[in-house]
C-alpha cells in the first residue's frame, strides 16, 4: 500500500482540544501551596513557586493568542480537508480505489496549508526589564550551580540573592527558566526537591483538571508534542490498516484524545469498522474521564470499542494485566513516559529494560516511542544542569512565540507542565529523580538489546508534519534521521519519534 493511502496519523492540528471537556473549560489556576514544605522562598515576588491565581474568567481564546484575520484560512478548513483525506486513505487496496482520489484530496489540503501566511510575531503586552543581559543570566545561574556543586555555601547563598534580582516568571524566556532553575538549586540545597515534586503533582480532581487544561494549551501552541503523536499514530495506522480486531496498549494515556481521530477514521472503513480495544495505563486519577471521552467518541461513530484502565506504575505491568486475546493485532505506544521508568543506574533490576523485554514478548505488530531529546539520565550534576538549561530555554522560546509574556495561560503551562520537572532534574538524585531523559541513540541501543528492530517512519507522514509545522512558525525544525523523526526549535531537537517491531 502506498504511503498516501495508508497515511492515518490520527492527529489533526486541533485534535488534542476537539473534545468538549466542560469540566475544565473554565479553570481557575490554583495556588502552589508549599507552606508545609521545607522550602524558603524568602518572600521573593519573582519565585515561580509562589502563589499565582487568575480572575477565574475563561476567555474565548488564551490571552496573547491572536485570532486569524478573516481573510486567512482557518484551522477548521484544514481540519475538514484532513478528515476528507483520512476517509480516503483508510480505504483498502483495490483497483476500485484509485490514487487520483487521495491525490486530489491531498492537493486540496496542500493548497490550504500553502495559503497560510507566515506566522506573525504577536504584540508584547509588557517587557520585563533586563537588569542582566541574556548571557549574564545564564552565566550567573551556572555560577550558582558550580558553587553548589563545590559546596561553597556562602558564595552560593550570595549568588542566589543576586540571581533572584534578574529572574522572573514574567520575564523573557531565560529569565523565566532561570526562576525555575534557581528554585531547583535552592531545593537541592535544602534537600526539599522530592517534597516539592510530590506537592506539585496533581492528585486532586481540581488540580488534575487544571493540568489537563494546561496540557491542552501547550499541545496547541507548541506542535512538537502534537506532531510526535502524529508520527506515532501514522506508524500504528500503517501496521494495523487491514486488521479486523485491534488492541492498543498505551503506557501513559494522558488525556486519551490522541486516539480520537484514529477511532473516527477506523469507523469510516468502507468494509466496516474493526473492533478496537485500548488499554490505558496511568497513575493519575483521570482514567475515568479518559474512558468517557473514548467511549463517547466510539458511540458517536458507531465503532465497537472497549477500554481497559490500568491505574498502576508502568514498571509493574504484567502480561496478565493486559488481558491479551488471540486474534487481536497488537500495538504498543510509549509516549513521553519511558524515561520515568528506573533503569540500571537507579535499580539493579533495571525495570526500564525489563519493561521493554516484557513488551517484546507480547509480539506487537508495532511499538512506537516518543521521547524528549535530552541527555539528563546519567549525566553528572553540572552537565545535567546545563543540558536542562539548553533544552528548556528552547522550549520556552517557542512558547514565547505563541503566548504573551503576561498571559496567565502561559504561566500556568510553564508551572504545571515544566516547573516540577525542572525542579526534579536539578534538586533530586537517585530514586527520587524520576525525570531521566535519554537521547534517541541511547533509546535505539536499549530497544535493539531488547530484541526490537526499527521500522522507518513514512516519508509522506513526515512531509505532512513539516507542512503543518510551517503554519506555526518557520523556526520549528524537522529532521529525518535513520528512520526516526526529530522535531525542534531553531535546530535544537526537542522531541524524537520512532517505530519498532
C-alpha positions in Angstrom: 0.0 0.0 0.0 1.3 3.4 -0.9 2.1 5.7 2.0 -0.5 8.2 0.7 -3.2 5.5 1.0 -2.3 4.3 4.5 -1.5 7.7 6.0 -3.6 7.6 9.1 -1.8 9.8 11.5 -5.0 10.3 13.6 -4.0 13.6 15.0 -5.2 16.8 13.3 -3.9 20.2 14.3 -6.8 20.6 16.8 -7.4 17.0 17.9 -6.0 17.5 21.3 -8.7 20.0 22.1 -11.5 18.9 19.9 -13.4 17.2 22.8 -15.6 19.5 24.9 -14.2 18.9 28.4 -16.8 21.2 30.1 -15.4 20.4 33.5 -12.1 22.2 32.6 -13.4 24.8 30.2 -13.4 27.5 33.0 -10.3 26.8 35.0 -9.0 28.8 37.9 -5.3 28.4 38.4 -4.8 27.1 41.9 -2.0 28.3 44.1 1.1 26.2 44.5 0.7 25.6 48.3 4.1 24.9 49.6 3.9 26.4 53.1 4.1 22.9 54.6 7.2 22.1 52.7 10.8 22.8 53.8 11.4 25.5 51.3 12.5 29.1 51.9 11.1 31.4 49.2 12.3 34.5 51.2 9.1 36.3 50.1 10.5 36.7 46.6 7.8 38.1 44.2 9.7 36.5 41.3 9.6 33.0 42.6 7.8 30.6 40.3 6.6 28.6 43.3 4.8 31.5 45.0 1.1 31.6 44.8 -0.4 32.5 41.5 -4.1 32.9 40.7 -6.3 34.2 38.0 -9.6 36.1 38.0 -11.4 32.8 37.2 -12.6 34.2 33.9 -12.1 31.9 30.9 -11.5 33.9 27.8 -12.7 32.5 24.5 -9.1 32.5 23.3 -6.0 32.3 25.5 -4.5 35.7 26.4 -1.9 36.7 23.9 -3.1 34.3 21.2 -4.3 36.4 18.3 -7.3 35.2 16.2 -6.7 34.8 12.5 -7.7 37.5 10.1 -11.0 36.9 8.4 -9.2 36.5 5.1 -6.9 33.7 6.4 -7.6 30.1 6.0 -8.7 28.8 9.4 -7.7 25.6 11.2 -11.3 24.4 10.7 -10.7 24.5 6.9 -7.6 22.4 7.3 -9.3 20.0 9.7 -12.1 19.4 7.2 -9.6 18.7 4.5 -7.7 16.3 6.8 -10.8 14.4 7.7 -11.7 14.1 4.0 -8.1 12.8 3.4 -8.5 10.4 6.3 -11.6 8.8 4.9 -9.9 8.2 1.6 -6.7 6.9 3.0 -8.4 4.3 5.2 -9.8 2.5 2.1 -8.4 -0.9 1.3 -6.0 -1.7 -1.5 -8.3 -2.3 -4.5 -8.3 -1.3 -8.1 -11.7 0.5 -7.4 -9.9 3.0 -5.1 -7.6 4.8 -7.5 -4.8 7.1 -6.3 -6.4 10.0 -8.1 -8.9 10.5 -5.3 -6.4 10.7 -2.4 -4.1 12.8 -4.6 -6.9 15.3 -5.3 -7.8 15.5 -1.6 -4.1 15.9 -0.6 -3.8 18.7 -3.2 -6.7 20.5 -1.6 -5.1 20.2 1.8 -1.8 21.3 0.4 -3.4 24.4 -1.1 -4.9 25.2 2.3 -1.6 24.9 4.1 0.3 26.8 1.5 -2.2 29.6 1.6 -1.4 30.2 5.3 0.8 33.3 5.7 3.9 33.2 7.7 3.4 33.4 11.4 3.5 37.0 12.6 5.0 38.0 15.9 2.4 39.0 18.5 2.5 42.3 20.2 4.2 42.2 23.6 2.0 43.3 26.4 4.9 44.3 28.6 8.7 43.7 28.5 10.3 42.7 31.8 13.3 45.0 32.3 16.6 43.3 31.5 18.6 44.1 34.6 21.1 41.4 33.4 21.9 40.5 29.8 20.7 37.2 28.3 24.2 35.6 28.6 24.6 37.2 32.0 21.6 35.4 33.4 22.9 32.0 32.1 26.4 32.8 33.5 25.0 33.7 36.9 22.9 30.5 37.1 25.9 28.4 36.1 28.0 30.1 38.8 25.3 29.2 41.3 25.3 25.6 40.3 29.1 25.5 40.4 29.2 26.9 43.9 26.5 24.4 45.0 28.5 21.5 43.4 31.7 22.6 45.1 30.0 23.1 48.5 30.9 26.8 48.6 27.7 27.6 50.6 28.4 31.2 51.5 29.1 32.0 47.9 26.1 30.0 46.7 23.8 31.9 49.0 25.2 35.3 47.8 24.8 34.3 44.2 21.2 33.1 44.8 20.3 36.6 46.1 22.0 38.1 43.1 20.1 35.8 40.7 16.7 36.5 42.3 17.0 40.1 41.1 17.3 39.0 37.4 14.9 36.1 37.1 11.1 36.3 36.9 8.2 34.2 35.7 7.0 37.3 33.8 10.3 37.9 32.0 11.9 36.7 28.8 12.5 33.0 28.3 15.9 32.8 30.1 14.5 34.9 33.0 11.5 32.6 33.3 13.6 29.4 33.0 16.1 30.9 35.5 13.3 31.3 38.1 12.5 27.6 38.0 16.2 26.5 37.9 17.1 28.8 40.8 14.3 27.3 42.9 15.6 23.9 41.9 19.1 24.8 43.2 17.7 26.2 46.4 15.6 23.0 46.8 18.8 20.9 46.2 20.5 22.9 49.0 17.5 22.5 51.3 17.0 18.8 50.3 13.4 19.6 49.7 13.2 18.7 46.0 11.3 15.5 46.4 8.6 17.2 48.6 8.2 19.9 46.1 7.9 17.5 43.2 5.3 15.4 45.0 3.5 18.6 46.2 3.2 19.8 42.6 1.9 16.6 41.1 -1.8 16.8 40.5 -3.7 14.3 42.7 -6.9 16.2 43.5 -9.7 16.4 40.9 -9.4 20.2 40.6 -5.7 20.2 40.1 -6.0 17.3 37.6 -8.4 19.3 35.5 -6.1 22.3 35.7 -3.2 20.1 34.5 -5.3 18.8 31.6 -6.2 22.4 30.6 -2.6 23.5 30.7 -1.6 20.5 28.6 -4.2 21.3 26.0 -2.7 24.8 25.7 0.8 23.5 25.5 0.0 20.9 22.8 -1.9 23.5 20.8 0.7 26.2 21.0 3.9 24.0 20.7 3.5 21.5 17.9 6.4 19.2 18.5 4.4 17.2 21.1 1.4 17.1 18.9 3.3 16.0 15.8 5.3 13.5 17.8 1.9 11.8 18.5 1.0 12.2 14.8 4.2 10.4 13.7 3.5 7.6 16.1 -0.1 7.3 15.1 0.9 7.1 11.4 3.1 4.1 12.2 0.3 2.4 14.1 -2.2 3.1 11.4 0.1 1.6 8.7 0.8 -1.6 10.7 -2.8 -2.2 11.6 -4.5 -0.9 8.4 -6.0 -4.3 7.4 -6.8 -5.7 10.8 -10.3 -6.5 12.0 -9.5 -6.7 15.7 -7.1 -4.1 17.2 -5.7 -3.8 20.7 -3.7 -0.7 21.5 -1.7 -0.6 24.8 -0.9 3.0 25.8 1.8 3.2 28.5 0.7 6.8 29.6 -2.6 7.6 28.1 -2.7 11.2 29.4 -6.0 12.7 28.1 -6.5 9.9 25.6 -7.6 12.4 22.9 -4.6 11.4 20.7 -6.7 8.4 19.7 -10.0 10.1 18.8 -9.3 10.9 15.2 -7.8 7.4 14.7 -11.1 5.9 16.0 -13.0 8.3 13.7 -11.0 7.2 10.7 -11.3 3.5 11.5 -15.0 3.9 11.7 -15.0 5.2 8.1 -13.5 2.0 6.6 -15.5 1.0 3.5 -15.8 -2.6 4.7 -16.9 -1.6 8.2 -15.0 -0.6 11.3 -12.7 -3.0 13.2 -13.2 -3.9 16.9 -10.9 -1.6 18.9 -9.7 -2.1 22.4 -7.5 0.3 24.2 -5.6 -0.4 27.4 -4.8 2.9 29.1 -2.1 2.9 31.8 -1.7 5.9 34.1 -1.1 6.5 37.8 -3.3 9.6 37.6 -6.9 10.0 38.6 -8.1 10.8 35.1 -8.7 7.3 33.7 -12.5 7.5 34.3 -12.6 10.8 32.3 -10.4 9.3 29.6 -12.7 6.3 29.3 -15.7 8.5 29.0 -14.1 10.5 26.2 -13.2 7.5 24.2 -16.5 5.7 24.8 -18.4 8.8 23.7 -16.3 9.1 20.6 -16.8 5.4 19.7 -20.6 5.7 20.1 -20.7 8.8 18.0 -19.0 7.0 15.1 -20.6 3.6 15.8 -17.4 1.6 16.2 -17.1 -1.4 18.5 -14.9 -0.3 21.4 -13.6 -1.4 24.8 -11.5 0.5 27.3 -9.3 -1.3 29.9 -8.0 1.1 32.5 -4.8 0.2 34.5 -4.0 2.6 37.3 -0.6 1.2 38.1 3.0 2.2 37.6 4.3 1.1 34.2 7.1 -1.0 35.6 4.8 -3.3 37.5 2.5 -4.1 34.5 2.4 -7.8 33.6 1.0 -9.7 30.7 -1.9 -10.9 32.7 -3.0 -7.3 33.5 -3.1 -6.6 29.8 -5.6 -9.3 29.0 -4.0 -10.3 25.7 -6.5 -12.1 23.4 -5.9 -14.3 20.4 -6.8 -12.8 17.1 -6.1 -9.2 18.1 -3.4 -7.2 16.3 -1.4 -5.5 19.0 0.2 -2.1 19.0 2.1 -0.6 22.0 2.6 3.1 22.5 5.3 4.7 24.7 4.8 8.5 24.6 6.8 10.7 27.0 6.7 8.0 29.6 9.5 5.5 29.4 12.1 8.0 30.8 10.1 7.8 34.1 10.8 4.1 34.5 14.0 3.5 36.5 17.0 2.0 34.7 20.2 0.2 35.7 21.6 3.5 37.2 18.8 3.6 39.7 17.8 -0.1 40.3 20.0 -3.1 39.8 16.9 -4.9 38.4 16.7 -2.4 35.6 12.9 -2.0 35.3 13.3 0.1 32.2 14.9 -2.6 30.1 12.7 -5.3 31.8 9.6 -3.5 30.7 10.8 -3.4 27.1 11.6 -7.1 27.1 8.2 -7.9 28.5 6.6 -5.9 25.7 8.7 -7.6 23.1 7.5 -11.0 24.4 3.9 -9.8 23.5 5.0 -9.7 19.8 3.3 -6.4 18.9 2.9 -5.6 15.2 4.3 -2.2 16.1 5.7 -0.3 19.1 6.0 3.5 19.0 8.3 5.6 21.1 8.1 9.4 21.5 10.6 11.0 24.0 12.2 14.2 24.9 15.5 14.5 23.1 17.7 15.4 26.1 20.5 13.7 27.9 19.8 14.0 31.7 19.7 10.4 32.8 23.2 9.5 34.0 24.9 12.9 33.4 26.7 14.4 36.4 25.0 17.3 38.1 26.7 20.2 36.3 26.4 18.6 32.9 22.7 17.9 33.7 22.2 21.5 34.8 23.5 23.0 31.6 21.6 20.4 29.4 18.4 21.2 31.3 19.0 24.9 30.7 19.7 24.4 27.0 16.6 22.2 26.5 14.0 24.2 28.3 15.3 27.6 27.1 14.5 26.4 23.6 11.1 25.2 24.7 10.3 28.5 26.5 11.4 30.5 23.5 8.9 28.6 21.4 6.2 29.3 23.9 7.1 33.0 23.8 6.4 32.9 20.1 2.8 32.0 20.7 1.7 33.3 24.2 2.2 36.8 25.5 4.5 37.4 28.4 1.7 38.3 30.9 -0.6 35.6 29.8 -2.0 33.7 32.8 -2.3 30.6 30.5 1.5 30.8 29.7 2.3 31.0 33.4 0.1 28.0 34.1 1.6 26.0 31.3 5.1 26.6 32.4 4.3 25.9 36.0 2.3 22.7 35.6 4.0 21.2 32.5 7.6 22.2 33.1 8.3 23.6 36.5 8.1 20.4 38.6 10.2 18.5 36.1 12.9 21.1 36.1 13.0 21.1 39.9 13.2 17.3 40.0 16.1 17.1 37.5 18.1 19.7 39.4 17.2 19.1 43.0 16.9 15.3 43.2 19.2 12.3 42.9 18.9 8.5 43.0 15.4 7.0 43.0 14.0 10.4 43.9 14.9 11.8 40.5 12.3 10.4 38.1 12.9 12.7 35.2 15.6 10.8 33.4 15.6 11.7 29.7 17.8 9.9 27.1 18.8 10.7 23.5 17.5 8.8 20.6 20.8 6.9 20.1 20.5 5.5 23.6 16.9 4.5 23.2 17.9 2.8 19.9 20.5 0.8 21.8 18.1 -0.2 24.5 15.4 -1.3 22.1 17.8 -3.3 19.9 19.1 -5.1 23.0 15.5 -6.0 23.9 15.1 -7.6 20.5 13.3 -4.8 18.6 14.0 -3.8 15.0 13.3 -0.3 13.8 10.6 0.5 11.3 11.2 3.6 9.2 8.5 6.3 9.6 6.6 7.2 6.4 8.3 10.0 4.4 4.8 11.0 3.4 3.7 11.4 7.0 6.9 13.4 7.7 6.2 15.7 4.8 2.7 16.5 6.0 4.0 17.2 9.5 6.6 19.5 8.1 4.0 21.5 6.1 1.7 21.7 9.2 4.6 22.9 11.4 5.2 25.7 9.0 1.7 27.0 9.8 3.1 27.8 13.3 6.5 29.3 12.7 9.4 28.9 10.4 11.6 28.5 13.5 10.3 25.0 14.1 12.5 22.3 12.6 12.0 18.7 11.5 14.9 16.3 10.7 14.5 12.8 9.4 17.4 10.7 10.8 17.9 7.0 10.4 14.2 6.3 10.0 13.2 8.4 13.0 11.8 12.0 13.3 13.4 14.8 15.3 11.3 17.9 16.0 12.7 21.0 17.5 13.1 24.7 17.7 15.8 26.7 15.7 17.7 23.4 15.1 17.7 22.3 18.7 15.9 18.9 18.7 13.3 18.6 21.4 11.2 15.5 20.6 12.1 12.2 18.8 9.6 9.8 17.3 10.4 6.3 16.1 8.6 3.0 15.4 9.7 -0.6 16.1 8.6 -4.2 15.8 
